[in-house]
Amino acid sequence: MKIVVTSVLVDDQAKALAFYEGKLGFAKKEDVPLGAHRWLTVVSPEAPDGVELLLEPDAHPASRDYKAALKADGIPWTSFGVDDLTAEYARLTALGVTFVQPPTAMGPVTVAVFDDTCGNLIQIAQRT
């Protein structure tokens, strides 16, 4: 058994794709129309056949409440690994990404947290 798809709930799929591709640097993998929404996934260009991230609509009211509660408490929806957190923080900051937590050492990892513009906080982490 292996993980092939995981999700991040987004308030607008087009806006999410623009952010996850244009700012984070992920590559679109699947884009299948499904009525009002799409099966829309992105992957890391470093692992194009790896785990897909589904930019899933937060259409269900419970998902919106859950996202809002996590964000209000400062809890990231998920975490992405980076090789050089300092460089990635500088790159994303230069692209206008808003960080709510700058790089912070936490034992065996250094983390930073940003707002994905789609209702989520996302953590990036580098193992030290």
C-alpha positions as CSV (number, residue, x, y, z in Angstrom):
1,M,0.0,0.0,0.0
2,K,1.2,3.5,-0.8
3,I,-0.1,7.0,-0.7
4,V,-0.9,8.2,-4.3
5,V,-3.1,11.2,-3.7
6,T,-3.6,13.6,-0.7
7,S,-5.8,16.7,-0.6
8,V,-5.8,20.3,0.4
9,L,-9.2,21.9,0.6
10,V,-9.3,25.2,-1.4
11,D,-11.9,27.9,-1.8
12,D,-11.2,28.4,-5.5
13,Q,-9.6,25.8,-7.7
14,A,-8.3,28.3,-10.3
15,K,-6.8,30.6,-7.7
16,A,-5.3,27.5,-6.0
17,L,-3.7,26.3,-9.2
18,A,-2.2,29.7,-9.9
19,F,-0.7,29.8,-6.4
20,Y,0.5,26.2,-6.2
21,E,2.0,26.3,-9.7
22,G,3.1,30.0,-10.0
23,K,4.4,30.5,-6.4
24,L,5.2,27.1,-5.0
25,G,6.4,25.6,-8.3
26,F,4.3,22.5,-8.5
27,A,3.3,21.1,-11.9
28,K,-0.3,20.4,-12.9
29,K,-0.8,16.6,-13.3
30,E,-4.5,16.0,-13.8
31,D,-7.3,18.4,-14.7
32,V,-10.6,16.5,-15.3
33,P,-13.9,18.4,-15.4
34,L,-16.4,17.1,-12.8
35,G,-19.5,19.3,-13.1
36,A,-19.0,22.5,-11.2
37,H,-15.5,21.4,-10.1
38,R,-12.5,19.6,-11.4
39,W,-10.3,16.7,-10.4
40,L,-7.3,18.9,-10.3
41,T,-3.9,17.7,-9.0
42,V,-0.4,19.0,-8.9
43,V,2.9,17.2,-8.3
44,S,6.4,18.2,-7.4
45,P,8.5,18.6,-10.5
46,E,11.2,16.6,-8.6
47,A,8.8,13.6,-8.5
48,P,6.3,13.9,-11.4
49,D,5.2,10.3,-10.8
50,G,5.1,10.8,-7.0
51,V,2.2,11.7,-4.7
52,E,-0.4,14.0,-6.2
53,L,-1.9,16.9,-4.3
54,L,-5.6,17.2,-5.1
55,L,-6.7,20.8,-5.0
56,E,-10.1,19.8,-3.6
57,P,-13.0,22.3,-3.5
58,D,-14.2,23.1,0.1
59,A,-17.8,22.9,-1.1
60,H,-19.1,21.0,1.9
61,P,-20.0,23.5,4.8
62,A,-18.2,21.3,7.4
63,S,-14.9,21.6,5.4
64,R,-15.1,25.3,5.5
65,D,-15.7,25.4,9.3
66,Y,-12.8,22.9,9.8
67,K,-10.4,25.0,7.6
68,A,-11.4,28.2,9.4
69,A,-10.9,26.6,12.9
70,L,-7.4,25.3,11.9
71,K,-6.4,28.6,10.5
72,A,-7.7,30.6,13.5
73,D,-5.6,28.4,15.8
74,G,-2.5,28.8,13.6
75,I,-2.4,25.1,12.7
76,P,-1.1,24.2,9.2
77,W,-3.2,22.0,7.0
78,T,-0.2,20.1,5.8
79,S,3.6,20.2,5.5
80,F,5.9,20.1,2.5
81,G,9.6,19.2,2.7
82,V,12.3,21.4,1.4
83,D,16.1,20.9,1.2
84,D,17.0,24.5,2.1
85,L,14.4,26.3,4.2
86,T,16.2,29.5,4.3
87,A,16.5,29.7,0.5
88,E,12.9,28.6,0.0
89,Y,11.7,31.2,2.5
90,A,13.6,33.9,0.7
91,R,12.3,32.7,-2.7
92,L,8.7,32.6,-1.6
93,T,8.9,35.9,0.2
94,A,10.3,37.6,-2.9
95,L,7.2,36.2,-4.8
96,G,4.9,37.8,-2.3
97,V,3.9,34.8,-0.3
98,T,2.7,35.8,3.2
99,F,4.4,33.9,6.0
100,V,2.7,33.8,9.4
101,Q,5.7,32.1,11.0
102,P,9.3,32.8,9.9
103,P,11.9,29.9,9.9
104,T,11.9,28.5,13.4
105,A,14.1,25.7,14.7
106,M,12.1,23.0,16.4
107,G,14.4,20.2,17.5
108,P,15.3,18.0,14.5
109,V,13.5,20.3,12.0
110,T,13.3,23.9,11.0
111,V,9.8,25.1,9.9
112,A,8.1,28.1,8.5
113,V,4.3,28.6,7.9
114,F,2.6,30.5,5.1
115,D,-0.9,31.4,3.9
116,D,-1.8,29.7,0.7
117,T,-4.4,32.3,-0.2
118,C,-7.1,29.6,-0.4
119,G,-8.0,29.4,3.3
120,N,-5.1,27.3,4.6
121,L,-1.8,27.6,6.4
122,I,0.9,25.4,5.0
123,Q,4.1,24.5,6.7
124,I,7.4,23.9,5.0
125,A,10.0,21.9,6.9
126,Q,13.7,21.0,6.6
127,R,15.2,18.2,8.6
128,T,18.3,19.4,10.3
